[in-house]
């Protein structure tokens, strides 16, 4: 941090006014812009460590610490963190039951859904903490020196939201294969079964000549919808969180005191809603994948 202060002081000069150098002839200042991409902090054997990745690691450690504390010395009569965690768990189970309609199914899907919700929620809120965005390093960028913060909201990075969306969709397919079998799950998308039924049913029902080929074509539409799921999940989450951070940064520059507070409360609500939407949609995708097509 002392090196950063020295670099900033060098740019601003001893006067410290307007970012001017000591001669007062030129005016240079170290700036930071809200980029649509995550900024690289350093590399480890060719692997780029970005500020959004670093934020996600911090959030992961926070969640691990919370779950370890919740599971430490579990008592029949809950107290402290265990009591708080059980309230969350019971409420989450009841909500998942309203979607799945089956407690056993809810118990299978809740760990994935709740983990996704908490991870996304903390990442959404992490980006609007007052300290975030003010601690960082000065790096050369585009021929100029720019300030790069150590932390950036994980879900304000499209790479992160795309990875979460791929995880949600791929997991739903894996659950579908284990629930209904690989053949039945495959036929939801490339429905060979409907074509194979035509010779068997044509003597009793001539409509299969028209209905079953349509079902086969509809399966290809389902393939397109799977890609649409990934796109909609990732862009919705990224767009809302990134736009919120840009809005807060803009308001803080225009009105430094009091005025940004309502917008911060709004972003807290947006972060909660977006985490819930992502988790609920993932739950719906997994629930649908567990059912055989009729």
C-alpha positions as CSV (number, residue, x, y, z in Angstrom):
1,X,0.0,0.0,0.0
2,X,2.9,2.4,0.7
3,X,4.1,1.9,-2.9
4,X,0.7,2.9,-4.2
5,X,0.6,6.0,-2.1
6,X,4.1,6.9,-3.3
7,X,3.0,6.6,-6.9
8,X,-0.1,8.7,-6.3
9,X,1.9,11.3,-4.4
10,X,4.4,11.4,-7.3
11,X,1.5,12.2,-9.7
12,X,-0.2,14.7,-7.6
13,X,2.9,16.5,-6.4
14,X,3.6,18.0,-3.1
15,X,0.7,20.4,-3.5
16,X,-1.9,17.6,-3.8
17,X,-4.3,19.8,-5.7
18,X,-6.0,18.5,-8.8
19,X,-3.6,15.8,-9.3
20,X,-0.9,18.2,-10.6
21,X,2.8,17.5,-10.7
22,X,5.3,19.6,-8.7
23,X,6.0,21.9,-11.7
24,X,2.3,22.8,-12.0
25,X,2.7,22.8,-15.8
26,X,0.9,19.6,-16.5
27,X,-2.1,17.9,-15.0
28,X,-2.1,14.1,-14.7
29,X,-4.2,11.9,-12.5
30,X,-4.5,8.2,-11.9
31,X,-8.0,7.2,-12.8
32,X,-10.2,4.1,-12.6
33,X,-13.0,3.2,-15.0
34,X,-15.8,0.6,-14.5
35,X,-14.7,-1.9,-17.2
36,X,-17.1,-4.5,-18.5
37,X,-14.4,-7.1,-18.0
38,X,-12.6,-8.2,-14.9
39,X,-9.1,-6.7,-14.5
40,X,-6.0,-8.9,-14.1
41,X,-4.1,-8.4,-10.8
42,X,-1.2,-10.9,-11.4
43,X,-0.4,-14.2,-13.0
44,X,0.4,-17.6,-11.5
45,X,2.2,-19.7,-14.1
46,X,0.2,-18.2,-16.9
47,X,-3.1,-18.3,-15.0
48,X,-4.5,-14.8,-14.7
49,X,-5.9,-13.9,-11.3
50,X,-8.5,-11.2,-11.7
51,X,-10.1,-9.0,-9.1
52,X,-13.5,-10.7,-9.5
53,X,-11.9,-14.1,-9.1
54,X,-10.2,-12.9,-5.9
55,X,-13.6,-11.7,-4.6
56,X,-15.1,-15.1,-5.3
57,X,-12.4,-16.8,-3.3
58,X,-13.1,-14.5,-0.3
59,X,-16.8,-15.2,-0.6
60,X,-16.1,-19.0,-0.8
61,X,-14.0,-18.9,2.4
62,X,-16.7,-16.9,4.2
63,X,-19.3,-19.5,3.2
64,X,-17.0,-22.4,4.3
65,X,-16.4,-20.7,7.6
66,X,-20.2,-20.2,8.1
67,X,-21.1,-23.8,7.3
68,X,-18.3,-25.1,9.6
69,X,-19.5,-22.9,12.4
70,X,-23.1,-24.1,11.8
71,X,-22.1,-27.8,11.8
72,X,-19.7,-27.5,14.8
73,X,-21.0,-29.3,17.9
74,X,-24.6,-29.8,16.7
75,X,-27.0,-30.0,19.5
76,X,-30.5,-31.4,19.7
77,X,-31.6,-28.1,21.1
78,X,-30.1,-25.6,18.7
79,X,-28.3,-22.5,19.9
80,X,-26.4,-19.6,18.4
81,X,-25.3,-20.1,14.8
82,X,-26.9,-23.5,14.6
83,X,-30.3,-22.0,15.5
84,X,-29.9,-19.3,12.8
85,X,-28.9,-21.9,10.3
86,X,-31.8,-24.2,11.1
87,X,-34.3,-21.4,10.6
88,X,-32.8,-20.8,7.1
89,X,-32.8,-24.5,6.3
90,X,-36.4,-25.1,7.3
91,X,-37.6,-22.0,5.4
92,X,-35.7,-23.1,2.4
93,X,-37.0,-26.6,2.5
94,X,-40.6,-25.4,2.7
95,X,-40.1,-23.1,-0.2
96,X,-38.5,-25.9,-2.3
97,X,-41.4,-28.2,-1.4
98,X,-43.8,-25.7,-3.0
99,X,-41.9,-26.1,-6.3
100,X,-41.1,-29.8,-6.3
101,X,-44.1,-31.0,-4.4
102,X,-42.0,-33.8,-2.9
103,X,-39.9,-33.6,0.3
104,X,-37.5,-36.3,-0.9
105,X,-36.9,-34.4,-4.1
106,X,-36.5,-31.2,-2.1
107,X,-33.8,-32.8,0.1
108,X,-31.9,-33.9,-3.0
109,X,-32.0,-30.5,-4.7
110,X,-31.8,-28.1,-1.8
111,X,-28.0,-28.4,-1.2
112,X,-27.3,-27.3,-4.8
113,X,-29.9,-24.6,-4.8
114,X,-29.1,-23.1,-1.4
115,X,-25.4,-23.1,-2.1
116,X,-25.9,-21.3,-5.4
117,X,-28.2,-18.8,-3.7
118,X,-25.8,-18.0,-0.9
119,X,-22.8,-17.8,-3.2
120,X,-24.5,-15.5,-5.7
121,X,-26.0,-13.4,-2.9
122,X,-22.7,-12.7,-1.2
123,X,-21.0,-11.9,-4.5
124,X,-23.8,-9.5,-5.3
125,X,-23.5,-7.7,-2.0
126,X,-19.7,-7.9,-1.9
127,X,-19.4,-5.4,-4.8
128,X,-21.3,-2.7,-3.0
129,X,-19.3,-2.7,0.3
130,X,-17.8,0.7,1.0
131,X,-14.2,-0.6,1.2
132,X,-14.5,-2.5,-2.1
133,X,-13.1,-0.5,-5.0
134,X,-10.9,1.8,-2.9
135,X,-8.0,-0.6,-2.2
136,X,-5.9,-1.7,-5.2
137,X,-2.8,-1.2,-7.2
138,X,-1.7,1.3,-9.9
139,X,-0.9,-0.4,-13.2
140,X,-0.1,0.7,-16.8
141,X,-3.2,0.5,-18.9
142,X,-3.6,1.8,-22.5
143,X,-0.4,3.9,-22.2
144,X,-1.6,5.5,-19.0
145,X,-1.5,4.5,-15.3
146,X,-4.8,3.3,-14.0
147,X,-6.0,2.3,-10.6
148,X,-7.0,-1.4,-10.5
149,X,-9.0,-2.4,-7.3
150,X,-8.1,-5.7,-5.6
151,X,-11.7,-6.7,-5.4
152,X,-14.7,-6.5,-7.8
153,X,-18.1,-8.2,-7.3
154,X,-17.8,-11.7,-8.7
155,X,-21.2,-11.6,-10.4
156,X,-20.2,-8.3,-12.1
157,X,-18.0,-10.4,-14.3
158,X,-19.6,-12.1,-17.3
159,X,-17.1,-15.0,-17.0
160,X,-18.4,-15.8,-13.6
161,X,-22.1,-15.6,-14.4
162,X,-21.5,-17.7,-17.6
163,X,-19.7,-20.3,-15.5
164,X,-22.6,-20.4,-13.0
165,X,-25.1,-20.7,-15.8
166,X,-23.2,-23.6,-17.4
167,X,-23.0,-25.3,-14.0
168,X,-26.8,-24.9,-13.5
169,X,-27.7,-26.2,-16.9
170,X,-25.2,-29.1,-17.0
171,X,-26.1,-30.1,-13.5
172,X,-29.8,-30.3,-14.5
173,X,-28.9,-32.7,-17.3
174,X,-26.8,-34.9,-15.0
175,X,-29.6,-35.1,-12.5
176,X,-32.0,-35.9,-15.4
177,X,-29.8,-38.8,-16.6
178,X,-29.7,-40.3,-13.1
179,X,-33.4,-39.8,-12.5
180,X,-35.1,-41.0,-15.7
181,X,-32.2,-42.8,-17.4
182,X,-29.9,-41.7,-20.2
183,X,-32.2,-43.0,-23.1
184,X,-35.3,-41.2,-21.9
185,X,-33.4,-38.0,-21.1
186,X,-31.8,-38.1,-24.6
187,X,-35.2,-38.5,-26.2
188,X,-36.3,-35.2,-24.7
189,X,-34.1,-33.6,-27.3
190,X,-33.6,-36.0,-30.1
191,X,-36.7,-38.1,-30.0
192,X,-36.0,-41.3,-31.8
193,X,-38.6,-43.0,-29.7
194,X,-41.4,-41.2,-31.5
195,X,-40.2,-42.3,-34.9
196,X,-39.8,-45.9,-33.7
197,X,-43.4,-45.9,-32.5
198,X,-44.8,-45.0,-36.0
199,X,-44.7,-48.6,-37.4
200,X,-46.3,-50.0,-34.2
201,X,-49.2,-47.5,-34.0
202,X,-49.9,-46.7,-37.6
203,X,-52.4,-49.5,-37.9
204,X,-54.5,-48.2,-35.0
205,X,-54.0,-44.5,-35.4
206,X,-53.1,-42.8,-38.7
207,X,-52.4,-39.5,-36.9
208,X,-49.0,-40.7,-35.8
209,X,-47.8,-40.1,-39.3
210,X,-48.2,-36.3,-38.6
211,X,-48.0,-36.0,-34.8
212,X,-44.8,-38.0,-34.2
213,X,-42.6,-36.3,-36.8
214,X,-43.7,-33.0,-35.2
215,X,-42.6,-34.3,-31.8
216,X,-39.3,-35.2,-33.3
217,X,-38.8,-31.7,-34.7
218,X,-39.9,-30.1,-31.4
219,X,-37.0,-31.9,-29.7
220,X,-34.5,-29.9,-31.7
221,X,-36.3,-26.8,-30.3
222,X,-35.5,-28.0,-26.8
223,X,-31.8,-28.1,-27.7
224,X,-32.0,-24.5,-28.7
225,X,-33.8,-23.7,-25.5
226,X,-30.9,-25.2,-23.4
227,X,-28.5,-22.7,-25.0
228,X,-31.0,-19.9,-24.4
229,X,-31.1,-20.9,-20.7
230,X,-27.3,-20.4,-20.4
231,X,-27.5,-17.0,-22.2
232,X,-30.5,-15.7,-20.2
233,X,-29.2,-16.8,-16.8
234,X,-25.7,-15.3,-17.4
235,X,-26.7,-12.0,-19.0
236,X,-29.5,-11.3,-16.6
237,X,-27.4,-11.7,-13.5
238,X,-24.4,-9.9,-15.0
239,X,-26.4,-7.0,-16.4
240,X,-28.2,-6.2,-13.2
241,X,-25.2,-6.4,-10.9
242,X,-22.8,-4.6,-13.2
243,X,-25.3,-1.9,-14.0
244,X,-25.9,-1.4,-10.3
245,X,-22.2,-1.0,-9.5
246,X,-21.8,1.6,-12.3
247,X,-24.8,3.5,-11.0
248,X,-23.5,3.6,-7.5
249,X,-20.0,4.7,-8.7
250,X,-21.6,7.5,-10.8
251,X,-23.9,8.7,-8.0
252,X,-20.9,8.7,-5.6
253,X,-19.0,10.9,-7.9
254,X,-21.8,13.4,-8.4
255,X,-23.2,13.4,-4.8
256,X,-20.6,12.2,-2.3
257,X,-22.9,12.2,0.8
258,X,-26.4,11.1,1.6
259,X,-27.8,10.9,-2.0
260,X,-26.1,7.5,-2.8
261,X,-27.6,5.8,0.3
262,X,-31.1,5.1,-1.2
263,X,-29.4,3.6,-4.3
264,X,-27.3,1.4,-2.1
265,X,-30.4,0.0,-0.4
266,X,-31.9,-0.5,-3.8
267,X,-28.8,-2.5,-4.9
268,X,-29.1,-4.6,-1.7
269,X,-32.6,-5.5,-2.8
270,X,-31.6,-6.1,-6.4
271,X,-28.8,-8.4,-5.2
272,X,-31.2,-10.5,-3.2
273,X,-33.8,-10.7,-6.0
274,X,-31.3,-11.7,-8.6
275,X,-29.8,-14.4,-6.4
276,X,-33.3,-15.8,-5.7
277,X,-34.2,-15.7,-9.4
278,X,-31.1,-17.6,-10.4
279,X,-31.5,-20.2,-7.7
280,X,-35.2,-20.7,-8.4
281,X,-34.7,-21.1,-12.1
282,X,-32.0,-23.6,-11.5
283,X,-34.3,-25.5,-9.1
284,X,-37.0,-25.5,-11.8
285,X,-34.6,-26.8,-14.5
286,X,-33.5,-29.6,-12.2
287,X,-37.1,-30.5,-11.2
288,X,-38.1,-30.7,-14.9
289,X,-35.1,-32.8,-15.8
290,X,-36.2,-35.4,-13.1
291,X,-39.5,-36.0,-14.8
292,X,-39.9,-38.2,-17.8
293,X,-41.4,-36.7,-20.9
294,X,-45.1,-37.5,-21.6
